[in-house]
Amino acid sequence: MTMKSCKTKIITLFAFGVMASANAQKTDATAPLHLMQPDYPTPYVIPQQQDIKMVLDRVYNFLDKNTASKIINATTKADIKDFKKNTEDIVFEPGAFRLTSYEWGVTYAGMLLASKATGEKYFADYSNKRIQLIADVAENIKEKNIKDKDMLKSLHPEALDFAGALCAAFIKAKKEGLKANIDPLVNNYINFISNEQFRLKDGTLARNRPQDNTLWLDDMFMSVPALAQMGAYSGETKYFDDAVKQVLQFSERMFNKERGIYMHGWVESMQVHPQFHWARANGWAVMTMVELLEVLPKNHPGYPKVLSQLQKHIAGLVQYQDGTGFWHQLLDRNDSYLETSATAIYTYSIARAINRGYVDKMTYGPAVLLGWNAVATKVNDKGQVEGTCVGTGMGFDPAFYYYRPINVFAAHGYGPVLLAGAEVILLLKDTQFQINDSAIQLKIEGKNNLQK
C-alpha cells in the first residue's frame, strides 16, 4: 500500500468515526429527538401578515396588467372614452381573462376583501374600475354595437355561470361604496336565476347538460350567493327562502353523510348515482354556505339547518387535507393530483367560518394556516397561480377528473387566492397561534409555549 493510499484510508476511517460518534450522541437519552426538524414539503410556519400581503400584491400586479380596464373600437382599436355619445362598434381591450365570467365575479370579491384586510385602496379600485366599466357599457352602448360575445352573454345570460357570481360581487361592491348604477344588471341576473334558469319539479336549479335533469354542485355557488345578497340588498325574504331551499335540496341529493363531502353531479334518471368528489365543486359548495350565512337573518328558519350543513361539510373536508396542506383533485383519491384553486377556496371558507364563529378556531385554525402556506407556494414571481385545474364539465369515470389539465391562465385560481390570503390576514389579526409541542396550535392566553 502506498503512503498516499494509506493516508486516504486513515482520513476516511476518521470521517466515518466522527459521523458514528455524532449519531451515537443523538439518542433518546442524550437528545430531545421530538424537537428534530422534520423535512416538511410545505413551510410549516405561522404565516406573517406582511408575507401574505406580498403574495396578494404579486397577484394584483399580474392581474392589473393582464385584464382589460377600458373599451376600444372593435376595428381601429382606438380608445373609447365618451360612452354616451358612442356609435362605434366596441369590444373590451385585449386581456388574458374575461371581465364578465363567473371566475371574475370571484376575483372582484377577492379584490374587495383584500382591500378590507390590508387597508390598501388599490385592490378595491381594481374591482370598482371594471365593474363601473361593465355598468357603463350596459347602460350606454346599444347592443348592436357590442361586439364582445362575453359582454352580450352577461346582458343575456345563457346559464347561471353568467349571472350568479357577478351579481353577488356587484352588490358587494355597491355596499362598499361603488357609485356605478348596477341595478339594471343585478335585476337582470336575479330575474334569470329566479325565473328563467331550468329547475326540477321541486324547484331545485338544474340543467339539461350533460344529461336531462342534471344537478351540478357548482350551481350552488352560481346562484345562492346572488340570491342571498339580493335578499339583503332588496329586503325581500323570498330571495333568502330560495337560497336556503337550494342548499338543502342540493345537499339532500348530493351530500355523502358518511364521508362529509359532496358528489359533483347528480342525474335524475340514473338508478345509481356515481360519486366523484371533485375538489373545486366541493369548494363552491362550502363557500356558498359561508356566503349565505353572512347575510341570512339569524331568525330565518333555515339558518340553523344551513349552519349545521356547513359544519358537517367542513368536518368532512378537513379529513382529506393532504400532508402538504393541499387537497386532491378528487378528494378521496390520494393518487389524484394536488389542486390549488380548491385548496384556496377551502382555506378562505374555513378561515371565514372561524372568523364568523361558525366553527371552532382551535380545531380548524391549524388546517387553515397549513392550507395558506401551501397555496402561497403556488403563486410564482410573476403573480401567476400555478396548479389550477382548467374549467371542467361533468364526468362519470375517474379518468375524466384525474387528467384534467392545469394552467396558469385557468381563471378559477385567482379570486380564491385573493380571498384566502385576505381572510387569513383577518384571522391573524384577531387570533394568535404558536408552535406548541412542535405543532401549530391556537395560543391560549396565560399558557406557556410547551415543548415536551
BADOBA-164483 format. One record per residue: x, y, z of N, C-alpha, C, CB in turn. Coordinates in steps of 0.001 Angstrom, whole numbers, plus 500000, padded with zeros to 6 digits. Glycine has a CB too. Layout:
# BADOBA-164483
XYZXYZXYZXYZ...
END
This chain:
# BADOBA-164483
500860498793500000500000500000500000500885501243500000499033500014501246500613502193499098501409503412499033501098504316500209501159504149497720502009505261500457501797506223501548500543507058501302503022507146501701500293507417500016499129508247499678497832507512499959499177508669498208497760506212499529496522505447499751496313505165501224496554504129498970497406505003501937497297504772503392496700505984504089498679504446503998497164507200503692496620508426504282495135508588503956497403509649503785494759508266502719493350508371502296492468507456503132493201508022500799492931506235503357492163505268504153492001505741505592492846503895504131493076506320506139493023506819507522492010507953507633494423507303507988492024508885506652491088510026506670489648509536506574491394511007505506489413508557505679488061508013505506487569507355506779488029507009504358488424506550507392488041505879508650487778506892509749489138504896509099488560507972509774488355509016510777486996509704510575489497510056510712486663509983509285485382510640508979484211509772509399485280510961507482484283508474509078483212507570509499483109507526511012483446506162508947484253507595511670484243507566513132483568508775513730485643507467513658483853509940513125483207511177513598481697511102513411483771512407512851481254510639512203479821510517511930479165509537512888479587510074510484479816508424513108479247507431514016479135507985515424480092506159514019480182508751515814480149509347517154479010510339517286481476510036517467478816511169516220477736512167516244476377511502516320477804513064515008476192510444515510474918509734515516474681509036516842474869508723514382475780508554517418475634507851518693475155508784519792476954507211519099475508510081519663475092511043520685473609511353520610475884512323520550473009511197519397471598511531519217470729510327519535471330512018517784470562510082520790469695509010521250468594509612522090470483507946522049467620508811522397466513509300523213466995509749524587465446508219523360468119509185525012468639509533526335469528510756526312469402508378526908470070511115525121471041512209525063470560513435524303472295511723524440469465513343523577468998514470522762467476514507522715469570514379521334466884515714522643465409515826522533464960515506521111464928517255522934464828514247520807464523513827519441463207514405518935464478512319519363462282514674519837460988515199519384461105516613518855459978515162520514462267517261519103462466518605518582463243518618517262463189519445519608463588517438516754464255517388515450463345517992514378464635515927515081463936518746513453463149519437512430462768518467511318463934520637511853461480518214511117461070517328510015461342517989508664459568516964510136461415517194507650461625517691506293460267517962505651462450516674505442459611519040506100458274519356505608458312519771504134457647520471506456457405519265503299457372519679501891456795521078501701456564518688501083455957521523502629455393522871502633455876523558503904453816522847502554456271524839503843456750525501505051455765525336506219456988526986504773456267524799507317455414524576508489455672525706509474455689523173509151455075526850509182455276528068509970453940528774510128456324529009509301453898529671511107452740530553511247452943531705510270452568531075512737452110531839509252452336532888508247452245534281508860451325532757507106453031535172508323453031536563508789452191537419507851454477537119508879451489538387508422450576539197507622451293539895506471449888540227508501452501540403506730453216541125505671453620540196504536454453541815506240453905538937504874454262537979503825453041537614502974454873536710504448451892537496503626450659537222502881450366538368501925449467537006503844450534539600502427450263540759501579451184540782500363450421542050502381452427540367500535453348540312499399452835539373498314454736539867499861452256538257498727451674537321497761450487537966497057451238536011498460449616538609497837448447539266497249448865540376496294447542539834498347449908541088496638450392542152495753450883541590494428451513542939496430451556540457494467452022539856493215450846539478492328452889538619493497449811538911492943448619538546492174447963539802491594447610537768493062447821540826492427447216542079491972447974542646490773447187543107493116449302542747490882450098543352489812449964542572488515451567543433490221449946541235488619449787540427487410448426540659486769449967538942487733447372540661487599446026540818487046445786542225486525444985540477488094446317543221487208446107544593486759446730544822485384446690545581487773447826544122485115448500544272483826447886543387482740449973543948483975447142542383483137446696541376482168445183541258482037447251540048482544444435542228482557442987542248482343442572543622481834442223541895483651441571543620481000441116544860480378440622545852481429440006544570479361440840547134481140440307548191482011439657549303481193441424548775482892439458549050479885438810550043479033438200549346477833439812551134478582437364550088477094436817549548475852437452550272474675435269549685475815437482549574473541438127550124472351437241549895471133439522549489472136437526550630470081436834550428468812437160549031468288437237551521467773436145548287467926436328546895467515437204546760466275434984546255467257437237547810465444438016547742464200439344548469464314437218548324463049439313549726464751440532550543464774441350550332466042440175552011464643440754549782467069441393549546468372441674550836469150442692548791468173441089551938468707441268553209469413440439553213470696440868554404468507440953553905471725440227554003472990438915554759472802441092554698474055437884554298473515436605554999473515436358555525474924435436554061473044436199556832475021436091557449476343434712558030476619437123558531476485434018558448475588432693559034475774431636557975475434432512560317474886431175557273476454430223556190476232428873556711475733430030555395477516428444557832476275427092558303475988426910558739474541426746559444476901427974559182473908427882559627472521428379558582471531428662560900472341428707557425472042429322556420471173428330555821470179429929555315472012428773555681468944428002554977467911428879553928467220427438555982466867430058553693467787431009552768467179430798551356467723432456553233467435431280550374466979431307549002467478432432548873468499431494547982466312432144548249469616433130548227470698433407546793471171432642549086471877434600546635471774434984545419472495435821545852473690435778544411471569436011544954474657436988545233475700438386545147475095436832544245476897439307545931475629440688545804475164441178544383475439441613546855475858442158543914474681442642542538474870443176542312476285443739542218473847442929541124476785443414540742478108443467539234478218442523541330479213444119538754479266444283537315479440443067536665480076445500537032480277442155537477480638440998536946481351439753537740480968441225536990482883438603537089481075437328537716480730436776538488481926436311536655480259436303539685481713435777540516482803434387540103483256435748541956482377433682539324482436432276539038482742432019537553482966431389539541481621433029536830483408432858535409483709432604535217485198434097534602483266432089534052485575431855533799486999433166533784487771431113532469487195434262533325487120435552533330487801435951534751488189436631532698486912435574535704487323435946537085487632434991537715488641435975537919486356433797537175488765432966537573489897433652537243491203431601536892489833434282536066491272435037535680492470436244536594492651435491534204492379436904536934491550438077537808491623437707539189492117438750537911490265436588539743491630436151541053492123435922541003493634434858541504491400435259539949494096435014539804495532436331539656496292434104538591495804437287538926495698438584538747496336439348540048496464439405537754495566439299540871495436439972542174495493439336543065496561439916542872494116438020543049496652437332543862497662437727543425499068435804543763497489437804542110499283438173541619500607439639541908500908437899540116500715440495541799499896441910542113500097442093543568500506442709541822498824441286544445499928441342545859500294440954546056501752440424546686499385439926545358502175439467545468503557440504544912504537438133544733503731441118543805504163442064543142505065443384543901505180442331541724504586443841544480504067445154545135504062445068546642504256445867544841502768443891547225504016443762548670504069444237549368502817444508549193505228444583548591501788445094549173500549443956549398499554446175548266499931443800550633499138442695551015498269442815550422496863442615552519498181444027550157496413444194549746495020443538548401494720445663549677494678443403547540495723442697546285495484441235546555495109442774545376496730440562547374495920439159547699495638439030548470494334438552548512496788439999549328494049439961550094492806439964549170491589441151551059492739440694548062491698440720547109490588439302546671490245441593545883490937438553546262491253437183545782491013436261546917490598436629545099492266436318548016491318435389549118491054435556549682489649435586550224492077436781549779489195437041550314487861436412549440486787438543550439487620436506548145486944436000547231485924434491547022486032436710545896486029433981547000487246432521546909487396431867548179486858432128546686488887432495549322487130431991550587486574431973550531485047432859551779487053433038549967484458433123549859483007431995548999482453434474549280482597431757547856483097430682546953482649429328547640482757430682545648483477429112548340483871427843549050484064427672550157483028427768549641485482428738550866482717428665551945481722428344551397480338429984552727481680428966550289479984428683549675478682427223549244478623429617548461478426426754548576479674425370548098479696424375549243479608425113547290480956424710550360480237423766551490480301423789552348479045424077552356481503424949552445478381425093553456477330425310552929475916426214554328477669425793551720475772426133551214474442424978550371473902427444550382474486424550550680472695423492549884472088424011548478471808422979550547470788423129547518471988423561546122471852424115545820470456422397545185472156423587546468469446424080546206468089425536546619467926423222546938467065426004547501468827427387547965468754428333547186469669427446549427469102427787546283470475428631545490471373429071544229470632427870545127472699430354544131470345430887543004469584431672542025470470431781543517468462431589542239471752432240541341472704431218540286473136432801542133473947431427539034472732430428537993472979430220537725474460430833536713472288431266537873475260431110537614476690430296538712477367432477537490477359430416539930476890429586541005477421428129540768477058430056542372476892427870540298475849426494540012475438425893538887476284426448539636473946426718537889476631426231536804477498425911537324478894427273535674477585426644538344479310426359538937480613425042539704480596427498539862481034424754540342479467423493541075479339422318540120479168423555542046478154422572538991478514421529537989478284422074536622478700421067537979476780422077536312479988422698535066480470422094533833479810422551534955481985422987532926479431422555531648478870422611530539479917423421531276477664423285530832481021423445529855482096423763530599483381424562528818481761423692529895484485423992530505485773425409531061485830423793529498486881426314530483485051427708530929485033427832532421484724428498530126484008426909532957483953426998534348483532426152535285484396426577534469482091425677534774485524424777535590486335425171535659487812423383535054486222425254534505488471425292534487489929426496535139490567425225533115490385427708534737490179428905535255490839429088536741490579430135534493490373428778537180489363428863538607489054427856539396489875428631538850487557426635538888489947425583539574490691425998539785492150424268538776490620426489538725492792426888538824494195428027539823494364427306537448494733429007539788493469430152540693493574429737542143493355431231540302492567428836542371492399428394543735492123427677544335493334427471543758490897426849543532493986426146544036495172427138544313496294425072543027495643428127543437496466429151543678497484429894544983497212430144542506497536430248545217495943430952546447495584430089547666495886431346546430494098428802547567495599427876548671495887427843548954497382426454548344495373427798547907498184427794548081499643429075548747500135427617546728500337430169548494499413431467549050499804431688550457499269432578548151499323430701551002498551430810552402498133430887552652496642431986552987498747430805551612495807430819551805494361429646552685493932430768550447493633429911553678493086428872554625492669428140554210491392429483555983492466428608553183490732428019552776489456426562552361489633428823551626488838425786552553488581424395552119488575424353550635488200423537552979487582424402549780489200424433548341488948423042547724488917425268547653489999422021548466489310420692547875489468420150547193488207419733548935489898420284547800487012419772547091485824420442545729485624419979547949484575421753545654485826422457544389485673422048543396486758423967544616485710422023543856488001421673542982489126420261542426488963421791543745490458419331543284488594417951542824488408417843541819487262417029544015488142418638542040486230418656541116485098419181539751485529419516541680483954420270539746486306420852538493486771419883537732487669422157538759487514419279538442488600418379537791489551417130537272488852417990538760490670416652538015487878415494537535487124415817536236486406415030538590486118417040536151485855417427534917485183417468533751486170418792535085484500418105533970487320418223532898488317416843532478488827419110533352489499416015533457489122414731533167489757413668532667488792414229534389490445413705533141487553412569532892486663412914532187485347411912534181486353414162532179484946414478531649483618415311530372483654415205532689482822416182530220484648417005529020484705416137527783484931418061529144485815416428526710484222415681525458484349415753524926485775416221524408483366414644524318486230414580523735487564413888522379487505413843524676488537414193521553488507413428520329488686412045520664489215414154519360489640411187519666489317409803519908489739409717520506491139409013518613489692410691520183491999410652520714493363411340522073493477411303519732494319411758522641492338412352523973492338413861524003492428411803524745493450414512522848492461415975522823492524416551523245491178416490521414492918417477524178491194418102524662489972418878523535489300419031525854490271418623523344488015419202522195487304419543522590485876418228520988487312420155521632485168420495521838483759420125520574482980422020522179483585419947520742481705419766519591480818421085519313480096418609519847479789422152519327480852423515519115480357424342518516481471424152520442479848425101517459481269425246516711480024424082515759479746426527515933480054423230515556480774422027514734480613420830515563481075422135513382481426419646515139480706418455515840481177418375515771482701417181515239480540417850516843483279417595516898484726418847516559485542416461515937485097419883517336485281421160517136485958421404518242486976422307517086484941421841517856488170422282518824489166423806518920489126421786518428490589424298520145489061425728520434489153425978521054490521426208521390487993426875520463491288427168521042492594427662522474492461428202520197493329428369522758491371428864524104491108427742525145491159429551524149489750426542524726490775425436525674490655424930526201491989424308525033489926425305525554493080425017526172494374425675527547494448425508525272495536426943527593494016427652528874494065427212529816492954429148528647493976426785529268491829426377530105490702425008530763490936426339529271489425424397530468492072423051531001492312422843531508493728422029529948492017423206530724494730422823531020496108423428532326496644423235529876496997424734532579496481425254533853496989424566535070496382426734533939496726424205534976495090423483536087494463422105536259495087423351535860492949421392535157495279420078535230495926420196535807497330419426533839495981421223535363498056421411535833499429421721537326499460422537535048500114422640537755498599422976539183498558421775540016498138424146539432497600420967539478497213419786540211496772418770540305497893419161539546495547418676539257498704417785539325499854418164540461500786417798538012500607419459540605501024419922541687501897419791543051501218421377541447502309420063543090499919420053544351499175418639544890499003420705544163497810417702543974498739416327544395498457415427544354499690415737543520497377415807543552500678414964543375501851413822542399501636414414544688502272413832541693500497412750540750500190413121539335500638412434540764498676412323538776501515412612537477502120412596536336501109411616537191503214411876536501500008411755535411499041413106534955498513410878535837497887414054535873498438415381535501497946416117534634498966416208536758497625415986534971500238416570534125501279415931532736501270416398534781502663414619532713501102413901531423501101414401530519499983412383531648500952414568531096498805415033530303497664416474529851497885414921531114496354417314530734498434418714530383498682418823529204499638419476531586499245418065529241500719418086528147501698417579526858501061417230528504502937416495526970500298415930525787499639416961525122498737414686526167498822417717525921497999418712525344497093419772524567497875419378526450496249420302525150498934421335524476499723420819523155500274421809525375500871419623523168500836419095521964501474418735520891500454417875522309502309418187521294499308417780520294498310418963519745497528416772520896497347419961520557497268421199520033496693421832519047497667422187521184496358421877519423498941422545518585499945421826517262500142422635519321501274420515517284500079419740516060500261420114515021499203418233516364500202420372515467497998420660514538496912422152514220496771420143515103495616423024515168497133424415515069496704425439514964497828424742516236495880425021515124499072425979515087500186426108513673500719425546516044501318427340513187500782427619511874501346427834512044502845428865511209500664426870511647503633426905511888505075428039511136505752425586511494505702428382509950505244429439509167505861430801509815505635429433507743505312431022510350504456432322510948504133432362512441504419432659510705502679431220513071504494431186514502504777431544515372503588432107514810505896431388514850502372431701515605501158430630515346500100433107515223500617430626516193499075429609516133498027430118515428496775429142517533497673429206514776496064429483514327494705429381515532493775428499513191494269429992515424492610429986516556491681428677516671490917431131516431490704428161515551490414426978515604489571425940514568489969427363515410488130424693514904489722423563514017490047422587514076488880422857514435491406422298512924488299421383512844487158420124512106487599422055512125485936418991512753487417417730512229487942417423510829487414416590513169487590417727510555486155417330509283485549418256508122485904417278509433484058419365508391486559420286507310486927419739506513488106421677507876487270419746505200487982419306504351489094420337504334490210419039502924488609421603504399489843422702504510490802423472505783490451423645503230490772423836506555491466424485507841491222425983507727491503423849508952492098426815507697490452428270507621490654428761508815491470429007507565489294429646508543492408430122509605493285431580509931492989429953509204494756431771511057492310433106511588492090433185512906492840433419511770490559434010512911493873434039514036494805435083515047494341434345513553496254434719515776493293435642516735492689435900517887493654435082517266491348437167518237493797437559519189494830436957520573494630439052519300494873437071521137493418436625522524493277435116522648493436437047523080491923434369521659492989432915521717493194432591521723494683432216520524492500433305520919495472433117520969496918433498522341497472433944519875497601434474522975496815434822524341497206433682525311496976436039524805496450433064525211495800431920526092495532430822525872496579431362525843494104430628524618496986429568524322497944429861524915499311429374522824498065431076524712499824431386525215501164431398526741501169432746524667501650431878527353500091431879528815500019430455529350499939432696529296498807429593528628499253428188529023499161427566529165500544427400528004498335427784528168501394427146528202502720427712529311503594427317526859503423429018529547503490429613530655504235429031531984503771431142530658504073428912532135502448428387533387501892426914533582502252428559533406500369426162532519502297424742532618502645424574533028504101424025531283502384425290532361504999425161532675506425425584534103506740425988531706507249426445534657505898426925536020506085425775537029506141427885536389504964424746536810505329423660537796505225422299537221505623423584538332503805422192535918505787420913535302506147420532535706507571420988533750506020419352536276507770418951536643509138418975535434510063417549537269509137419487535629511253419622534503512181418266533952512620420421534929513405417223534760512484415890534266512847415176533583511686415040535406513356415862533463510542415267532734509423415221531256509795416076532961508094414118530565509516414009529152509919415072528250509296412649528627509551415658528677508190416686527856507543418081528059508091416703528134506089418269529083508927419620529408509397420295528234510116419563530609510328419670527625511117420346526512511817420612525307510919419512526068513003419760525096509922419964523966509019421179524203508123418708523730508162421311525418507604422462525739506761423746525702507596422283527134506096423689526246508799424855526238509673425299524812509985424552526989510969424350523944510279424670522549510570425300521866509349423402521791511010424754522143508167425295521545506945426717522036506691424395521873505738426964523315506910428309523858506750429287523167507700428307525375506997428900523012508939429780522390509925430102520944509560429143522447511309429109520223509055429351518838508622430310518802507441428025518147508245430136519727506522430989519735505336432435520076505692430454520730504307432629521080506525433989521447506926434655520290507658433975522706507817433931519633508537434491518474509246434909517389508259433470517908510255434091517183507229434424516190506221435634516591505395433246515959505316435685517844504971436784518306504127438133518180504822436554519745503717438190518563506076439470518575506783440055517166506893439299519184508181439202516152506903439700514773506941440560514432505728438535513804507025440332515136504612441003514788503362442169515710503029440015514812502236442517516627503926443657517501503645444937516676503604443768518625504708445733516903502574446984516178502404448044516729503357447469516268500942449086515959503616450164516412504487450905517617503959451125515311504706450778517889502675451375519087502082450563520337502358451529518906500594449347520164502867448436521299503050447426521442501945449213522562503159447683520806500798446750520858499679445638519819499855447493520627498349444639519934498982443644518887498813443797518319497395442188519436499061443350517084497226443495516404495943442363516773494988443536514890496148442639516627493701441661516879492641440377516086492880442255516522491269440481514817493187439375514024493721439679513819495191439198512644492957438849514350496048439178514488497460439600513184498119438011515050498191438914512107497803439152510844498490440019509890497681437842510184498812440731510415496679441632509593495879443017510231495916441115509446494407443871509705496800445149510333497063446141510237495920445742509738498266445828509434494910446720509380493757446313510381492673446739507971493180445248511146492906444923512248492004445756513458492428443380512577492025445978514394491503446944515457491776446430516467492806447294516177490488447384517187493402447080518232494369446672519490493611448300518509495304445544520092493994444939521154493189444872522453493984443530520744492718445232523562493328445411524834494022444100525574494280446329525714493228443235525690493278442046526537493453441148526009494560441257526628492145440950524700494623440120524129495684440753524360497042439902522632495453442073524181497125442774524406498395442581525845498850444281524084498258442663526781497922442463528194498274441032528456498724442806529096497082440066527854498037438665528057498419438400527499499816437723527392497396438928526313500119438739525744501456439411526617502512439298524309501518440614527096502198441341527948503145440524529188503466442721528348502577440003529831502424439149531011502646437906530660503436438748531638501316437199529644503004435891529339503587436002528923505047435205528241502792436990528086505366437142527648506755437634528798507618438113526454506849438552529621507077439008530790507829437845531738508121440113531529507055436996531953507124435857532857507334434851532246508304435167533180505992434679530938508231433789530271509183434315530418510603433632528785508827435633530363510761436231530605512081435995532048512501437748530290512067436282532982511610436158534403511940434729534811512262436673535243510800433757534076511703432356534396511966431766533542513099431537534207510696432580532671513667432114531868514792431282530665514411431333532712515699431348530248513144430558529092512711431205527768513131430376529123511194432545527765513210433275526564513624434367526975514601433881525812512392434931526002515280435889526237516361437284526559515821435955525016517277437877527646516306439184528061515801440304527146516288439472529491516220440172526589517479441209525682517971441278524422517115440945525311519438440112523951516708440036522733515897440552522946514489438614522232515840440153524029513848440385524179512417441435525220512035439114524524511760441851526063512968442832527088512649444124526550512051443148527862513870444733525517512639445978524990512069445834524486510633446489523874512931444719523853510314444500523370508943444430524542507974443205522531508858443834525650508403443743526847507565445132527415507279442862527914508242445958527528508325447295528091508130448144527197507234447991528292509479448027525893507410448746524968506542448250525105505102448578523516507038446940525270504947446373525466503610446923526706502945444863525554503681446992527813503697447535529033503101449000528860502739447368530213504055449786528262503628451202528047503322451366527265502025451894527307504475450484526293501800450524525516500562450182526395499367449557524325500640449096527136499463448662527997498359449749529004497998447363528732498728450397529586499003451415530613498753452569530089497918451946531152500063452860528800498024453951528226497218453590528153495744454308526833497723452326528325495409451879528203494026451708529550493329450581527450493980452021530645494011451993531961493375453425532290492977451388533069494331453706532258491683455088532429491238455502533896491255455266531854489837456736534149490870457276535512490942456517536494490052458742535508490553455874535987489004455092536856488123453722537181488698454930536208486765453324536465489753451982536640490305450975535693489710451520538040490097451445534727488909450558533725488332450291532617489351451165533138487037449075532092489315448694530997490206448885529682489464447219531151490700449757528850489972450055527571489348449211526461489971451547527245489479449041525373489234448400524181489781446891524203489815448882523960491128446274525064489001444815525165488981444228524365487828444382526628488878443260523541488139442539522775487128441757523720486227441593521746487786441784523464484937441037524286483987439532524051484167441470523968482527438730524829483452437288524653483502436896523207483228436610525577482504435957522714483990435670521277483968434180521006483932436286520594485177433777520196482962432394519748482908432160518625483888432026519304481504431284517719483557430916516635484463431229515301483814429423516714484846431812514384484580432110513064484071431664511991485043433586512931483786431585510774484558431160509650485391432163508506485320429776509160484961433430508892485154434520507924485221435730508653485798434839507300483801436645507937486458437745508618487142438733509295486210438474507648487992438980508734485038439979509307484135439646510757483791440079508472482852438357511051483663437938512407483302438513513418484287436399512512483265438447513123485577438913514068486589440422513987486812438191513818487896440962512773486763442390512593487030443267513388486065442749511121486949442820513496484832443695514034483800443241515381483256443798513061482678442393516082483992442082517447483586443358518276483645440972518065484488443623519107482630444870519882482613444889520955483706445063520537481243446090521409484029446264522595484870446919523677484022447125522278486149446672524948484396447193526032483568447216527325484377446343526205482282448241528141484201448318529408484940447264530397484463449711530025484796446659530144483305445596531023482833444205530442483110445762531284481342444144529416483954442850528948484452442353529997485438442956527516485128441308530701485055440864531880485816440361531532487214439769532598485056440059530265487431439447529838488690440363529982489891439009528417488580441670530149489675442595530177490797442780531534491438443899529684490359442538532617490716442961533943491172442068534525492268442993534890490006440765534508492047439867535005493090440004534249494395438444534929492621440022532900494361440186532152495599441485532451496339440115530698495306442590532673495614443843533009496294443724534360496991445019533025495293443119535333496326442904536640496954442015536515498188442276537621495950440932535775498066440024535585499205440733534881500359438786534777498777441488533836500033442156533060501077443172533912501825442843531831500474444020534609501085445034535434501742444413536523502599445949536059500710443390537176502060442739538254502802442090537740504084441694538939501927441412536614503996440713536094505174441697535577506224439747534976504766442823535019505789443836534573506744444472535782507449444924533729506027444661536874506731445128538102507385444152538512508487445289539249506351442860538508508179441854538872509176441871537896510350440457538907508540442095536615510069442192535626511142443377535930512048442319534209510561444525536241511450445730536502512236445644537800513016446938536536511335444842538741512548444656539995513289443922539769514601443890541004512440443025538794514621442177538575515783442560537351516605440764538448515345443431536508516072443731535235516722445230534987516711442989534076516029445759534558517831447182534254517921447410532751517886447782534852519197448436532364517148448853530966517093450296530878517566448699530380515652450703529689517962452069529474518399452505528056518041452203529722519914453822527851518063454348526499517944454336525903519346455800526482517310453488524950519554453273524339520862453553522852520727451817524599521393454612522388521410455000520980521305455275520614519851453901520066521888455949521529519169456389521395517769455268521550516753457041520061517572454041521781517186452901521860516266452277523247516287451846520807516623451750523675515137450993524930515079449677524733515807450750525384513603449443525554516807448218525451517590447748526832518007448432524562518823446505526896518393445947528137518918446670528511520207444423527999519164447003529794520344447641530266521568446580530677522574448595531441521275446662530093523742445726530407524818446412531359525783445244529114525553445799532480526080446375533462526987446692532824528332445423534649527170447896533099528845448276532569530141448949531213530075447082532478531005448944530587528871449568529280528704450940529480528057448668528329527840451948528809528563453283528900528003453428528027526776454313528517529034454419528361525966454748527521524826455343526216525325455724528240523868454717525093525034455136523805525576455992523062524558453913522956525973457082522486525019457892521587524208458238520416525085459178522286523644457691519278524784457965518132525648458190516880524817456814517912526637
END
